[in-house]
């Protein structure tokens, strides 16, 4: 399970399982990576529900 985060300078991919963590960064600044991680952690439950609705698992 993962989520992609888009920013003005690029994008990042974060794993949601087994734990939340940065998988790849494509051009985001360190500050953008930190903020994106905070948002992914804050919205983890919503992301999981959306993933399960979309992929059915």
C-alpha positions in Angstrom: 0.0 0.0 0.0 1.4 3.4 -1.0 0.4 6.9 -1.7 1.9 9.5 -4.1 2.3 13.1 -3.1 2.5 15.8 -5.7 4.3 19.1 -5.1 5.2 22.1 -7.3 8.8 20.7 -7.7 8.1 17.0 -8.1 6.5 14.1 -6.3 7.2 11.5 -3.7 6.0 8.0 -3.0 5.3 6.9 0.6 4.8 3.4 1.8 1.8 3.0 4.1 2.6 -0.7 5.0 4.2 -2.2 6.9 5.0 1.3 8.3 4.8 4.8 6.9 8.0 5.8 5.2 9.5 7.5 2.1 9.9 5.1 -0.8 11.1 7.6 -3.4 11.5 11.3 -3.9 11.4 12.9 -7.4 12.5 16.5 -6.9 10.8 17.6 -3.7 12.8 19.6 -1.2 13.6 18.3 2.2 11.0 20.7 3.7 8.4 19.4 1.2 9.3 15.8 2.1 8.9 16.5 5.8 5.5 18.3 5.3 4.3 15.5 3.0 5.2 12.9 5.6 3.4 14.8 8.3 0.3 14.9 6.1 0.4 11.2 5.2 0.7 10.4 8.9 -2.2 12.7 9.8 -4.4 11.2 7.1 -3.3 7.6 7.3 -6.8 6.3 8.1 -8.4 8.1 5.2 -5.7 6.9 2.8 -6.1 3.3 4.0 -9.9 3.5 3.5 -9.6 5.0 0.0 -7.0 2.3 -0.9 -9.3 -0.4 0.3 -12.3 1.0 -1.6 -10.3 1.4 -4.8 -8.4 -1.9 -4.7 -10.9 -4.0 -2.7 -8.3 -5.3 -0.2 
